[in-house]
């Protein structure tokens, strides 16, 4: 780039730095990002506790549900406590019983910990515990453990939903959301009981009530869920899940089937997901690897949004320049091509500053702000940092893609006098640009499929599709050929755009017709073909 | 004698068409170095097109241009100063910044451009506006800043398209002084205008164009002499008596001043005698006709103003 182009770019950049839009753009993004993490979890916290009642004619189902639902909750509490204890983030607000358990929980592996949780829910005493758990605990410590189990059970039994929310915070337990309410029903008939519940439901004292009218084990009779809210069925689903498990256990018992045998029979067959890496070696597919193949799609969105945003900036800027009436003075100092290149580079610098600041904010938020607020990002960002294919392709395809579209848009912008005119001319470009978005899912699913391959060779789509395929990844041959095609079309577009820019930028009045623009393109460099709308004032 | 060395600008048979519209028709001009050359003509005559061709902003269809000895202005952009007809500034930039910026675009170093921009603003009465944003400047002030921006790099040839348009009398004066300063520094100045009085006051040479064709061209005095003699009259009273004068071919009566053209053989003394009792004469002056008259005559009285 020559010196004048750099000067123009620098001025463009400087001027953009002085606009409010620029700073708004920089700071709105982290705010939105932060809110998108905070608001859903905040809304979740704000959800009312669902109080419910059960008209239980079986006499055991409600109790069974309660004790069964304790298992996943306790398992979850142990997991959270163990992890935080290990990370040195034990919460001083925890109830004493958890504080006492925390060090030993932190030492257990996940399997043992879960068995332990199961024992606490299922058994009265350590002696009945699952043998594997028992084996882990030395004789001398068993009494202490026994004591702990009792304490924990007592604490859990008394813990209300509200207390669970206050004391345990973000553990997302069923206990924090659903609470069984028992009304005084001693000595009253079922009909009277039902009446009371109906009244309570009407008054809003409970969210819903279940009716168990019959024997759940045989399935005879009716089972009803009554609520005034018919859209939120999370309570019903939760209750159903645990009721089913309880009923199934009783059915096994009634048929003299050994529960542990059932578990053995029902143990699912799990296929470990593996893949072959570039060198032909087998590797495990963990969650990270799955996320891996979706990261490109996220980058395609980012690429698309940023290229579009910057193209829009360039368009507005070119049109403003025309209305500023500074073009002619500039053209007396610099060549039209230098002016165009300077503008394109200046906007690129502005856009890149914005994008880089976003990326920095993104990492800061995910790495520091969220942990500080005791929150986790819904995805893992490590592959971004460890695999250069992603950030590398993003940067390269961003620059190439931007250059291609920028040239096109500088050409379009130069012939227009208002944004409205420009938008009409931009229409076909915008419609065409929808293609990579439509193609996104098919390309993610088969990054080396026929569609993906064909689209890669269409230069205006190359940056998006190749980015999309980054998890594939495409062959070196494809990278080379598509990049050459892309570079060639950038050169051609710049050449054509420069010709249009040279004429268009001086024009006032009606924008030219496509036919007229094509004539400009055919004319030799430097010639001024017939320009009908050129103002004739001299 | 090598003419091109004395001539800052030579146009040779230059023609420019916009579609079927003939904007400039077979125009030839020679502009000597160190002169002030006025491009005159009604709106739409071809002044701006000519200037744009000189600046290589557009290219002629036919003909040859030589600017400071070069066939295209592009090659020597840094030696030319240009104030276009379409004038504008970056609204958000400060006056000093914008002058510096244009200086740097003309190849000056940052410090040189800064120093020179401050110097020019001080010299032409804008020191306190150095750091004012352009959007805060009045039209006249903005125009001054633009002119200074076109002069910051000390160009050899300065082309000003309608430099006086939109200026109040005080600023017109400043602008005139500025052009005269340039001449004093040995620079060549071309400026276009359709206000004859301005050209009359400072031009060494006049070039008159109408409908794309050259009508008149030459030193101001010669151009004026070519119009014959005329009586310049300043008076008070009822000008109706002027119309009754005999031996007069044409009268341009502006109410307080009038220009009277005589038929051949008419004695100016007779005119004076005829008028002396009817109106109060403040000036009676036999001289060349005004540029305005020459202009009007040359374009057949059918200007589009």
Interface residues (C-beta under 8 A of the other chain):
Chain A: X3 X4 X7 X8 X11 X15 X18 X19 X323 X324 X325 X326 X327 X328 X329 X330 X331 X332 X333 X334 X335 X506 X526 X527 X528 X530 X531 X532 X534 X536 X537 X538
Chain B: X17 X18 X19 X21 X23 X41 X43 X44 X45 X46 X47 X48 X49 X50 X52 X55 X57 X58 X59 X61 X73 X74 X77 X78 X80 X82 X83 X84 X85 X86 X87 X88 X89 X90 X91 X92 X93 X101 X102 X104 X105 X106 X107 X146 X149 X150
